[in-house]
Amino acid sequence: MTGSCLRHIAIIMDGNNRWAKQRNLAGISGHKEGVERIRDVMSACQSLGVEVLTLFAFSSENWKRPAREVEALMSLFQLYLKKEARALKKKGVRLKVVGNRNNFSASLNRAIDSAESLTADAGAKTTLVIAADYGGQWDIADTAARLAGKVASGEMSVADIDEDSFGYATSLGDLPPLDLLIRTGGEHRISNFILWQAAYAELYFTPVLWPDFNADALTGAANDFFSRQRRFGKTAEQCESPSSLTTGSGSHA
């Protein structure tokens, strides 16, 4: 429905390499500029009252990129964690990193743990989620494996597994449902990002490359979201009726 509450935004930050190439710069320059946009977009989210911002920083498939680029991205990620953790805490932002950390170096894992610990304030009003070495299919398979382990150990039964219990066990299960998924850079696909969580999210695709996606662009995407009617399986007429003004997570489009 129009005026729907916007609690959780996720962004596929695409276009860094193309932005750099347009300026005859090395690809990593686009990624460095992209890091700067995180601050702008985070501030815009806080102004809009958005509770969670989830960013797709590095996918499970990105390991296939040239080794030099991967190494530079890992170094940039570690530098971001070290530089930004205190600033995030000061702004009332809790940092949460999701994904498979097994392929990260010991020093990067320590930086992640340190940043999460530093910002783990129960009073934080906003959560910044960084999805790194993450894939939506990995998340679903990992969740299924963990739940199967609990069934095997007798902690739960097969009958206990439903959409709610499964969703809660995923990487983002402790956060509000995803409302809006944005992809920058002009591509029209979600590239194996938060597949379970995106089931009923509104999708917004923009040609703007991530290093150019600023607070105004985020606000524009939010305004587009507010203009839409979210039905969650109901008819348009039902959603327009006063008795249907409460929306839930729903299970039908």
C-alpha positions in Angstrom: 0.0 0.0 0.0 1.1 3.6 -0.4 2.8 4.9 2.7 4.2 1.5 3.7 6.8 1.4 6.4 10.4 1.3 5.2 12.4 -0.5 7.8 15.0 -2.5 5.9 16.9 -1.5 2.7 19.4 -3.7 0.9 21.7 -2.6 -1.9 23.7 -4.4 -4.6 26.5 -1.9 -5.0 27.3 -2.4 -8.7 29.3 -0.3 -11.1 32.5 0.4 -9.3 34.8 -0.9 -12.1 32.8 0.8 -14.8 33.0 4.1 -12.9 36.8 3.8 -12.7 37.2 2.8 -16.4 35.1 5.9 -17.5 37.8 8.0 -15.7 40.8 5.9 -16.9 41.5 4.8 -13.4 42.4 1.5 -11.9 39.4 -0.6 -10.9 40.2 -0.4 -7.2 39.7 3.4 -7.4 36.1 2.8 -8.1 35.8 0.5 -5.0 37.5 3.2 -2.9 35.1 5.8 -4.1 32.3 3.4 -3.4 33.3 3.1 0.2 32.7 6.8 0.6 29.1 6.4 -0.6 28.4 4.1 2.3 28.6 7.0 4.7 26.2 9.1 2.6 23.6 6.4 2.2 23.8 5.4 5.8 23.1 9.0 6.9 20.2 9.1 4.4 18.8 5.9 5.9 19.0 7.3 9.4 17.2 10.5 8.3 14.4 8.3 6.8 14.2 6.2 10.0 15.4 3.1 8.2 16.4 0.5 10.8 18.6 -1.8 8.7 20.9 -1.2 5.7 22.3 -4.3 4.1 25.1 -4.0 1.6 26.3 -6.7 -0.9 30.1 -6.1 -0.6 31.6 -9.3 -1.9 29.7 -12.3 -3.3 30.6 -16.0 -3.1 31.3 -15.8 -6.9 33.6 -12.8 -6.6 36.5 -15.1 -5.6 36.6 -15.9 -9.4 37.8 -12.4 -10.1 41.5 -11.7 -10.8 43.6 -12.5 -7.7 45.0 -9.0 -7.6 41.6 -7.4 -7.5 40.4 -9.9 -4.8 43.4 -9.1 -2.7 42.8 -5.3 -3.0 39.1 -5.8 -2.1 40.0 -7.7 1.0 42.5 -5.1 2.1 40.0 -2.3 1.5 37.4 -4.2 3.5 39.8 -4.6 6.4 40.8 -1.0 6.3 37.1 0.1 6.3 36.4 -2.0 9.4 39.3 -0.5 11.2 38.6 3.1 10.2 34.8 3.1 10.5 33.9 1.1 13.5 34.3 4.0 16.0 32.5 6.4 13.7 29.6 3.9 13.3 29.4 3.5 17.1 29.3 7.3 17.6 26.4 7.5 15.1 24.4 4.8 16.9 25.0 2.1 14.2 25.6 -1.6 15.0 27.7 -3.5 12.5 26.9 -7.0 11.5 28.9 -9.0 8.9 27.1 -12.0 7.3 28.6 -14.7 5.0 31.0 -17.5 5.0 34.2 -16.3 6.8 36.2 -19.5 6.3 38.0 -18.1 3.3 39.0 -14.9 5.0 42.5 -14.3 6.5 42.9 -14.5 10.3 43.6 -10.8 10.4 40.4 -10.0 8.5 38.4 -12.2 10.8 39.9 -10.5 13.8 39.0 -7.1 12.3 35.4 -8.2 11.7 35.1 -9.5 15.3 36.6 -6.3 16.7 34.3 -4.1 14.7 31.2 -6.1 15.6 32.1 -6.1 19.2 32.9 -2.4 19.4 29.5 -1.5 17.8 27.4 -4.2 19.6 25.5 -1.6 21.6 21.9 -2.6 22.7 20.9 1.0 22.3 21.9 1.3 18.7 19.0 2.4 16.5 20.4 1.4 13.2 22.1 -1.8 11.9 24.6 -1.8 9.0 24.9 -5.3 7.6 27.8 -6.1 5.3 27.4 -9.3 3.2 30.8 -10.6 2.4 31.7 -13.9 0.8 27.9 -14.2 0.8 25.5 -15.9 -1.6 21.7 -16.4 -1.2 21.9 -20.0 -2.2 24.8 -20.6 0.4 22.6 -18.9 3.0 19.7 -21.2 2.3 21.8 -24.4 2.1 23.7 -23.4 5.3 20.4 -22.8 7.2 19.0 -26.1 6.0 22.2 -28.0 7.1 22.1 -26.4 10.6 18.4 -27.1 11.0 19.0 -30.7 9.9 21.7 -31.0 12.5 19.3 -29.9 15.2 16.8 -32.4 14.0 19.4 -35.2 14.1 20.5 -34.2 17.6 16.9 -34.1 18.9 16.9 -30.4 19.6 13.9 -29.9 17.2 11.6 -32.1 15.1 10.9 -31.9 11.4 7.5 -30.6 12.2 9.1 -27.6 13.9 10.5 -26.4 10.5 8.3 -23.9 8.7 8.7 -20.6 6.9 9.0 -18.7 10.1 11.5 -21.0 11.9 13.6 -21.3 8.7 13.6 -17.6 8.0 14.7 -16.9 11.6 17.6 -19.2 11.2 19.0 -17.5 8.1 21.8 -14.9 8.3 19.4 -12.0 8.6 16.8 -13.8 10.7 17.1 -11.5 13.7 16.4 -8.4 11.6 13.2 -6.8 10.2 12.0 -8.3 6.9 13.5 -6.8 3.8 11.3 -4.0 2.3 13.4 -2.6 -0.6 16.2 -4.1 -2.7 18.1 -1.6 -4.8 20.6 -2.5 -7.5 22.8 0.2 -8.9 24.7 0.1 -12.2 21.9 -0.7 -14.7 21.7 -4.5 -14.4 18.3 -6.0 -13.8 19.0 -9.1 -11.7 19.7 -9.8 -8.0 22.8 -12.0 -8.6 22.2 -14.6 -5.8 21.8 -11.9 -3.1 19.5 -12.6 -0.1 17.2 -14.8 -2.1 15.0 -15.9 0.9 14.7 -12.4 2.3 13.9 -10.8 -1.1 10.8 -12.9 -1.7 8.4 -10.0 -1.0 10.8 -7.1 -1.2 10.1 -4.3 -3.7 12.9 -4.2 -6.4 14.4 -0.9 -7.6 16.9 -0.8 -10.5 18.9 2.3 -11.4 21.5 3.0 -14.1 23.4 5.1 -11.6 26.8 3.6 -10.8 27.4 2.9 -7.2 30.2 5.6 -6.7 27.6 8.2 -7.9 24.8 6.9 -5.8 24.4 9.4 -3.0 21.9 10.4 -0.3 19.6 12.1 -2.9 19.6 8.9 -5.0 18.7 6.8 -1.9 15.9 9.2 -1.1 14.6 9.0 -4.6 14.5 5.2 -4.3 12.7 5.5 -1.0 10.1 7.8 -2.5 9.5 5.3 -5.3 9.0 2.6 -2.7 6.4 4.8 -0.8 4.4 5.3 -4.0 3.9 1.5 -4.4 1.1 -0.7 -3.1 2.3 -3.7 -1.2 -0.4 -6.3 -1.2 1.1 -9.5 0.3 -1.5 -11.7 -1.4 -4.5 -9.4 -1.0 -6.3 -7.6 -3.7 -5.8 -3.9 -4.3 -9.3 -3.3 -3.0 -8.6 -5.1 0.3 -5.4 -3.1 0.8 -7.3 0.1 0.3 -9.8 -0.8 3.0 -9.2 0.7 6.4 -9.2 -2.7 8.0 -6.3 -3.8 5.9 -3.9 -1.0 6.8 -1.6 -3.4 8.7 0.9 -5.3 6.5 2.7 -8.4 7.5 5.4 -10.5 6.0 2.8 -12.4 4.0 3.5 -15.4 1.7 1.9 -14.4 -1.6 2.5 -11.6 -4.0 
